[in-house]
């Protein structure tokens, strides 16, 4: 397969650009989830103001988190569910695993 320069970003790598994009998205979801866990219920406007993310991006993250069963909507804003705390513990474990794998990958470069 030939490399298509028109599809790559400024860095010249679709893989690199895709990884950065996915990481930013995941980071936003987790930041919003943590705020809901610590200070919920909380609404879109307050989340947007607190995170500096545009409201449409907050809304999207809330929709994803709700689909995963990690938050639930209420008349006063998003609330954490029973699944949220277990998810965060598992997520910390996953981050440790990813860090190890990144270290291994770095050694191959």
C-alpha positions, 0 to 999 in steps of 0.5 A, spaced: 500 500 500 502 506 498 503 512 503 498 517 502 501 524 504 494 527 503 491 524 509 497 525 514 497 531 518 503 535 519 507 530 523 506 526 516 503 520 520 496 518 520 498 513 526 501 518 530 495 523 529 490 518 530 493 516 537 493 523 539 486 524 537 484 518 541 488 520 547 485 527 547 478 524 547 479 519 552 482 524 557 476 529 556 471 523 558 475 521 564 476 528 566 469 529 566 467 523 569 472 525 575 468 531 576 461 528 576 464 523 581 467 528 585 462 534 585 455 531 582 450 532 580 453 537 575 450 540 568 453 541 562 454 549 563 458 548 569 462 542 566 464 546 560 466 552 565 470 548 569 474 544 564 474 549 558 471 544 554 466 547 549 459 545 551 458 540 545 464 536 547 462 536 554 455 533 551 458 528 547 462 526 553 456 525 557 453 521 552 458 516 551 459 516 559 451 515 559 452 509 554 457 506 558 453 506 564 458 510 568 453 516 569 446 517 569 442 524 567 438 527 572 434 533 573 439 537 576 445 534 572 449 528 571 450 523 577 455 517 577 452 510 578 455 504 582 459 502 576 463 508 576 467 507 582 469 500 579 471 502 572 475 508 575 479 502 579 480 498 573 482 504 569 488 505 573 490 498 572 489 499 565 493 505 565 499 501 569 499 496 564 499 501 558 505 504 561 509 498 561 507 496 554 509 503 552 516 502 556 517 496 552 515 499 545 520 505 547 525 499 547 524 497 540 525 504 537 
